[in-house]
Structure formats: C-alpha cells, structure tokens
Amino acid sequence: MAWADIIFVMERAHRAKLQRRFRAHLKRVRVVCLDIPDDYAFMQPELVALLEKRVGRFL
C-alpha cells in the first residue's frame, strides 16, 4: 500500500474492511469501489469484462 496510488475493491464491504484494518496506511491512497458483487469465479469471462470496463476509466 505504501507505493499504491489507487486501490480497487469490488464491494463496499471490502472497502470498509480495508479501511478498518489499514486506515493509517491509506492516507495518501485513493480507494475505489467498483460495485461488482463478489459472486464470480476466478478469471470468469464476465468478471474480466466488468473489471476492464470499470477500471479502465481510472487508468
């Protein structure tokens, strides 16, 4: 986290956990919630398509 400019999370619950556990390390980091339910299998094509679509505008 020390080197990150942006951290992406899929759900709001993920962001809340991250902020609770690492608040001190997130002062200079932007945390972006992609609002994607964590219901997909690893590398599932639909998930990859959603990630590319939602992350693309930030990069």
C-alpha positions as CSV (number, residue, x, y, z in Angstrom):
1,M,0.0,0.0,0.0
2,A,2.9,2.3,0.5
3,W,3.5,2.6,-3.2
4,A,-0.1,2.5,-4.4
5,D,-1.9,5.5,-5.8
6,I,-5.2,3.7,-6.3
7,I,-6.6,0.5,-4.7
8,F,-9.6,-1.1,-6.3
9,V,-12.1,-3.1,-4.4
10,M,-15.1,-5.0,-5.7
11,E,-17.7,-4.3,-3.0
12,R,-18.3,-1.6,-0.3
13,A,-17.8,-4.3,2.4
14,H,-14.3,-4.8,1.0
15,R,-13.6,-1.1,1.2
16,A,-14.8,-1.0,4.8
17,K,-12.6,-3.9,5.9
18,L,-9.6,-2.4,4.2
19,Q,-10.2,1.0,5.9
20,R,-10.7,-0.6,9.3
21,R,-7.6,-2.7,9.1
22,F,-5.2,-0.3,7.3
23,R,-6.5,3.2,7.9
24,A,-3.1,4.6,8.8
25,H,-1.7,3.3,5.5
26,L,-4.4,4.7,3.3
27,K,-3.9,8.4,4.0
28,R,-2.4,9.1,0.6
29,V,-4.2,6.3,-1.3
30,R,-7.4,6.5,-3.3
31,V,-9.7,3.6,-2.7
32,V,-12.2,3.0,-5.5
33,C,-15.2,0.7,-5.1
34,L,-16.2,-0.9,-8.4
35,D,-19.6,-2.1,-7.1
36,I,-19.1,-5.5,-8.5
37,P,-20.6,-8.4,-6.4
38,D,-18.0,-10.9,-5.3
39,D,-20.0,-13.8,-6.8
40,Y,-17.7,-14.7,-9.7
41,A,-15.2,-17.4,-10.2
42,F,-11.6,-16.6,-10.6
43,M,-11.0,-15.2,-14.1
44,Q,-14.6,-15.8,-15.1
45,P,-15.0,-14.0,-18.5
46,E,-17.9,-11.9,-17.3
47,L,-15.9,-10.7,-14.3
48,V,-12.9,-9.9,-16.5
49,A,-15.2,-7.9,-18.8
50,L,-16.7,-5.9,-15.9
51,L,-13.3,-5.2,-14.4
52,E,-11.9,-4.0,-17.7
53,K,-14.9,-1.7,-18.2
54,R,-15.0,-0.2,-14.7
55,V,-11.2,0.1,-14.0
56,G,-10.4,1.4,-17.5
57,R,-11.7,4.9,-16.8
58,F,-9.4,5.3,-13.8
59,L,-6.2,4.2,-15.6
